[in-house]
Amino acid sequence: MRVVAVVVGVLVLCALSAFAGLTAGINLNPQSTVRFVPDWGSVGDWVSGVGALLAVIASLYMVQRSERFQLARDSEQVMLTQEPSMAWLTLHIACKGLRSCTVMDLRIGHGGKCSSLKHALSDRNRGVFPARLEPGEMVQLDWSGRDLIPTLQTICHLGLKNTEGLYFEVVTGISVHRFGLDTMTLEELQTGADAFDVSLTKREDGLPF
């Protein structure tokens, strides 16, 4: 875009200089200058042509920019691993591509509904986002004991009839990566919900708990 701005600036400066010189010539020596006054219709054609050229240049720049963004998004590879541990829930978010990525948020959703888990992170994981990961690096998130309650409540507020189809979303600076919940993860969440008396699905009376 900087190149386009420079080209436009140079063309505008040249046009202004030409018009200023023409005006000065007409005012100072009209008899000798008036014969060289251009056909303004022709000038209009030139201006239209220059405008069309600039439009083409701007379009090419936007196409190249879009292609670079698409290439960066396609080359970004993020993995989310759900592993058994001593905690109720442990997740690993890893950068597996050839370029670094910045993880902005972790969300949980079902269908078209989705909620951020930033507020539901355990105390030791609070403030972890945004997390910049170089290729091969990862960030670990775990919930143990009562740390799991905010996450269970977040799921509950989605108002689900069942937990089938729940998914995690890892939000980066340029894309969103979706991962379905493993059967083991669903079982751990249900076990935690039973332990803390939290319903993961909407009750018949319409209340979340």
C-alpha positions as a Markdown table, in Angstrom:
| # | Residue | x | y | z |
|---|---|---|---|---|
| 1 | Met | 0.0 | 0.0 | 0.0 |
| 2 | Arg | 2.9 | 2.3 | 0.7 |
| 3 | Val | 4.1 | 1.9 | -3.0 |
| 4 | Val | 0.6 | 2.8 | -4.3 |
| 5 | Ala | 0.6 | 5.9 | -2.0 |
| 6 | Val | 4.0 | 7.0 | -3.4 |
| 7 | Val | 2.9 | 6.5 | -7.0 |
| 8 | Val | -0.3 | 8.5 | -6.4 |
| 9 | Gly | 1.6 | 11.3 | -4.7 |
| 10 | Val | 4.1 | 11.6 | -7.5 |
| 11 | Leu | 1.4 | 11.7 | -10.1 |
| 12 | Val | -0.6 | 14.3 | -8.2 |
| 13 | Leu | 2.5 | 16.4 | -7.7 |
| 14 | Cys | 3.3 | 16.2 | -11.5 |
| 15 | Ala | -0.2 | 17.2 | -12.4 |
| 16 | Leu | -0.2 | 20.1 | -10.0 |
| 17 | Ser | 3.2 | 21.3 | -11.3 |
| 18 | Ala | 2.0 | 21.1 | -14.9 |
| 19 | Phe | -1.2 | 23.1 | -14.2 |
| 20 | Ala | 0.7 | 25.7 | -12.1 |
| 21 | Gly | 3.2 | 26.2 | -15.0 |
| 22 | Leu | 0.5 | 26.5 | -17.5 |
| 23 | Thr | -1.4 | 29.0 | -15.5 |
| 24 | Ala | 1.7 | 31.1 | -14.9 |
| 25 | Gly | 2.5 | 31.0 | -18.6 |
| 26 | Ile | -1.0 | 32.1 | -19.6 |
| 27 | Asn | -0.9 | 35.0 | -17.1 |
| 28 | Leu | 2.6 | 36.2 | -17.9 |
| 29 | Asn | 2.6 | 35.8 | -21.7 |
| 30 | Pro | -0.9 | 34.9 | -22.9 |
| 31 | Gln | -0.2 | 35.5 | -26.6 |
| 32 | Ser | 2.6 | 33.0 | -26.8 |
| 33 | Thr | 1.0 | 30.5 | -24.4 |
| 34 | Val | -2.6 | 30.3 | -25.4 |
| 35 | Arg | -1.7 | 28.3 | -28.6 |
| 36 | Phe | -0.3 | 25.5 | -26.3 |
| 37 | Val | -3.4 | 25.3 | -24.1 |
| 38 | Pro | -4.3 | 21.6 | -24.2 |
| 39 | Asp | -7.6 | 20.2 | -25.2 |
| 40 | Trp | -9.3 | 19.7 | -21.8 |
| 41 | Gly | -11.3 | 16.8 | -23.1 |
| 42 | Ser | -8.0 | 15.1 | -23.9 |
| 43 | Val | -6.7 | 15.9 | -20.4 |
| 44 | Gly | -9.9 | 14.3 | -19.0 |
| 45 | Asp | -9.2 | 11.2 | -20.9 |
| 46 | Trp | -5.6 | 11.1 | -19.5 |
| 47 | Val | -6.9 | 11.6 | -16.0 |
| 48 | Ser | -9.4 | 8.8 | -16.5 |
| 49 | Gly | -6.7 | 6.5 | -17.8 |
| 50 | Val | -4.4 | 7.2 | -14.9 |
| 51 | Gly | -7.3 | 6.6 | -12.5 |
| 52 | Ala | -8.0 | 3.3 | -14.1 |
| 53 | Leu | -4.3 | 2.3 | -13.9 |
| 54 | Leu | -4.2 | 3.2 | -10.2 |
| 55 | Ala | -7.4 | 1.1 | -9.7 |
| 56 | Val | -5.7 | -1.9 | -11.3 |
| 57 | Ile | -2.6 | -1.4 | -9.2 |
| 58 | Ala | -4.6 | -1.2 | -6.0 |
| 59 | Ser | -6.6 | -4.3 | -7.0 |
| 60 | Leu | -3.4 | -6.3 | -7.7 |
| 61 | Tyr | -2.0 | -5.2 | -4.3 |
| 62 | Met | -5.2 | -6.3 | -2.5 |
| 63 | Val | -5.1 | -9.7 | -4.3 |
| 64 | Gln | -1.5 | -10.2 | -3.3 |
| 65 | Arg | -2.2 | -9.2 | 0.3 |
| 66 | Ser | -5.2 | -11.6 | 0.4 |
| 67 | Glu | -3.0 | -14.4 | -1.0 |
| 68 | Arg | -0.3 | -13.8 | 1.6 |
| 69 | Phe | -2.9 | -13.9 | 4.4 |
| 70 | Gln | -4.5 | -17.1 | 3.0 |
| 71 | Leu | -1.0 | -18.7 | 2.8 |
| 72 | Ala | -0.2 | -17.7 | 6.4 |
| 73 | Arg | -3.5 | -19.1 | 7.6 |
| 74 | Asp | -3.1 | -22.3 | 5.7 |
| 75 | Ser | 0.4 | -22.8 | 7.0 |
| 76 | Glu | -0.6 | -22.3 | 10.6 |
| 77 | Gln | -1.0 | -25.7 | 12.3 |
| 78 | Val | -2.3 | -25.8 | 15.9 |
| 79 | Met | -3.0 | -29.0 | 17.8 |
| 80 | Leu | -5.1 | -29.5 | 20.9 |
| 81 | Thr | -4.4 | -32.7 | 22.9 |
| 82 | Gln | -6.7 | -33.9 | 25.6 |
| 83 | Glu | -4.8 | -36.1 | 28.0 |
| 84 | Pro | -5.5 | -38.1 | 31.2 |
| 85 | Ser | -3.8 | -36.8 | 34.3 |
| 86 | Met | -4.3 | -36.4 | 38.0 |
| 87 | Ala | -6.4 | -33.3 | 37.3 |
| 88 | Trp | -10.0 | -33.3 | 36.2 |
| 89 | Leu | -9.0 | -31.9 | 32.8 |
| 90 | Thr | -5.6 | -31.3 | 31.0 |
| 91 | Leu | -5.2 | -29.7 | 27.6 |
| 92 | His | -2.1 | -29.1 | 25.6 |
| 93 | Ile | -2.2 | -26.5 | 22.8 |
| 94 | Ala | 0.8 | -26.9 | 20.6 |
| 95 | Cys | 2.2 | -25.2 | 17.5 |
| 96 | Lys | 3.0 | -27.9 | 14.9 |
| 97 | Gly | 3.5 | -25.8 | 11.8 |
| 98 | Leu | 6.5 | -24.1 | 10.3 |
| 99 | Arg | 5.5 | -20.7 | 11.6 |
| 100 | Ser | 4.8 | -19.3 | 15.0 |
| 101 | Cys | 1.3 | -18.6 | 16.2 |
| 102 | Thr | -0.4 | -16.5 | 18.9 |
| 103 | Val | -3.2 | -18.2 | 20.8 |
| 104 | Met | -5.7 | -15.6 | 21.8 |
| 105 | Asp | -8.4 | -17.6 | 23.4 |
| 106 | Leu | -9.9 | -21.1 | 24.2 |
| 107 | Arg | -13.6 | -21.5 | 23.7 |
| 108 | Ile | -16.1 | -24.3 | 24.2 |
| 109 | Gly | -19.1 | -24.7 | 22.0 |
| 110 | His | -21.9 | -26.7 | 20.6 |
| 111 | Gly | -23.6 | -26.1 | 17.3 |
| 112 | Gly | -23.7 | -22.3 | 16.8 |
| 113 | Lys | -23.2 | -21.5 | 20.5 |
| 114 | Cys | -19.8 | -20.8 | 21.8 |
| 115 | Ser | -18.3 | -19.4 | 25.0 |
| 116 | Ser | -14.8 | -18.3 | 26.0 |
| 117 | Leu | -13.1 | -20.2 | 28.8 |
| 118 | Lys | -10.7 | -17.3 | 29.7 |
| 119 | His | -12.7 | -16.6 | 32.8 |
| 120 | Ala | -12.9 | -20.3 | 33.7 |
| 121 | Leu | -9.1 | -21.0 | 33.7 |
| 122 | Ser | -7.5 | -22.3 | 36.9 |
| 123 | Asp | -5.6 | -19.8 | 39.0 |
| 124 | Arg | -2.2 | -21.0 | 37.7 |
| 125 | Asn | -3.3 | -20.6 | 34.1 |
| 126 | Arg | -4.9 | -17.1 | 34.4 |
| 127 | Gly | -3.4 | -14.6 | 32.2 |
| 128 | Val | -1.8 | -17.2 | 29.9 |
| 129 | Phe | -3.5 | -15.7 | 26.8 |
| 130 | Pro | -2.4 | -14.3 | 24.5 |
| 131 | Ala | 0.3 | -17.0 | 24.3 |
| 132 | Arg | 2.9 | -16.8 | 21.5 |
| 133 | Leu | 4.1 | -20.2 | 20.5 |
| 134 | Glu | 7.1 | -20.9 | 18.3 |
| 135 | Pro | 7.1 | -24.1 | 16.2 |
| 136 | Gly | 7.3 | -27.1 | 18.6 |
| 137 | Glu | 6.2 | -25.1 | 21.7 |
| 138 | Met | 3.1 | -25.7 | 23.6 |
| 139 | Val | 1.0 | -24.4 | 26.5 |
| 140 | Gln | -0.5 | -26.6 | 29.1 |
| 141 | Leu | -3.9 | -25.9 | 30.7 |
| 142 | Asp | -5.2 | -28.0 | 33.6 |
| 143 | Trp | -8.1 | -27.9 | 36.0 |
| 144 | Ser | -8.1 | -29.8 | 39.3 |
| 145 | Gly | -10.5 | -29.9 | 42.2 |
| 146 | Arg | -12.9 | -27.0 | 42.3 |
| 147 | Asp | -11.1 | -25.2 | 39.5 |
| 148 | Leu | -13.3 | -27.2 | 37.1 |
| 149 | Ile | -16.6 | -25.6 | 38.4 |
| 150 | Pro | -16.5 | -22.4 | 36.2 |
| 151 | Thr | -15.9 | -24.6 | 33.1 |
| 152 | Leu | -18.8 | -26.8 | 34.0 |
| 153 | Gln | -21.0 | -23.7 | 34.6 |
| 154 | Thr | -19.9 | -22.4 | 31.2 |
| 155 | Ile | -21.1 | -25.6 | 29.5 |
| 156 | Cys | -24.3 | -25.5 | 31.5 |
| 157 | His | -25.1 | -21.9 | 30.3 |
| 158 | Leu | -24.9 | -23.1 | 26.7 |
| 159 | Gly | -28.4 | -24.6 | 27.4 |
| 160 | Leu | -27.7 | -28.0 | 25.8 |
| 161 | Lys | -30.1 | -30.9 | 25.6 |
| 162 | Asn | -27.1 | -33.3 | 25.6 |
| 163 | Thr | -23.3 | -33.0 | 25.5 |
| 164 | Glu | -22.9 | -34.9 | 22.2 |
| 165 | Gly | -21.1 | -32.6 | 19.7 |
| 166 | Leu | -19.3 | -30.4 | 22.2 |
| 167 | Tyr | -16.1 | -29.0 | 20.8 |
| 168 | Phe | -13.1 | -26.8 | 21.8 |
| 169 | Glu | -12.0 | -23.8 | 19.7 |
| 170 | Val | -8.5 | -22.5 | 19.7 |
| 171 | Val | -8.5 | -18.9 | 18.6 |
| 172 | Thr | -5.3 | -17.6 | 17.1 |
| 173 | Gly | -4.5 | -14.2 | 15.6 |
| 174 | Ile | -5.5 | -15.3 | 12.1 |
| 175 | Ser | -7.7 | -18.3 | 12.4 |
| 176 | Val | -10.0 | -20.5 | 14.6 |
| 177 | His | -9.2 | -24.2 | 15.0 |
| 178 | Arg | -12.0 | -26.6 | 16.1 |
| 179 | Phe | -11.5 | -29.9 | 18.0 |
| 180 | Gly | -14.2 | -32.2 | 19.1 |
| 181 | Leu | -14.2 | -33.4 | 22.8 |
| 182 | Asp | -12.8 | -36.8 | 23.3 |
| 183 | Thr | -15.0 | -39.4 | 24.9 |
| 184 | Met | -12.6 | -39.5 | 27.9 |
| 185 | Thr | -12.9 | -35.8 | 28.3 |
| 186 | Leu | -16.7 | -35.9 | 28.2 |
| 187 | Glu | -16.6 | -38.6 | 30.9 |
| 188 | Glu | -14.3 | -36.6 | 33.1 |
| 189 | Leu | -16.5 | -33.5 | 32.7 |
| 190 | Gln | -19.6 | -35.5 | 33.6 |
| 191 | Thr | -17.8 | -37.0 | 36.6 |
| 192 | Gly | -16.8 | -33.6 | 37.8 |
| 193 | Ala | -20.4 | -32.3 | 37.2 |
| 194 | Asp | -21.8 | -35.1 | 39.3 |
| 195 | Ala | -19.2 | -34.4 | 42.1 |
| 196 | Phe | -20.0 | -30.7 | 42.3 |
| 197 | Asp | -23.7 | -31.1 | 41.6 |
| 198 | Val | -23.7 | -29.1 | 38.4 |
| 199 | Ser | -25.9 | -30.1 | 35.4 |
| 200 | Leu | -24.1 | -30.0 | 32.0 |
| 201 | Thr | -27.5 | -30.0 | 30.2 |
| 202 | Lys | -30.6 | -27.9 | 30.5 |
| 203 | Arg | -33.0 | -29.2 | 33.2 |
| 204 | Glu | -36.7 | -29.8 | 32.4 |
| 205 | Asp | -37.6 | -26.8 | 34.5 |
| 206 | Gly | -35.4 | -24.6 | 32.3 |
| 207 | Leu | -33.0 | -23.8 | 35.1 |
| 208 | Pro | -29.2 | -24.3 | 34.4 |
| 209 | Phe | -28.5 | -25.9 | 37.8 |
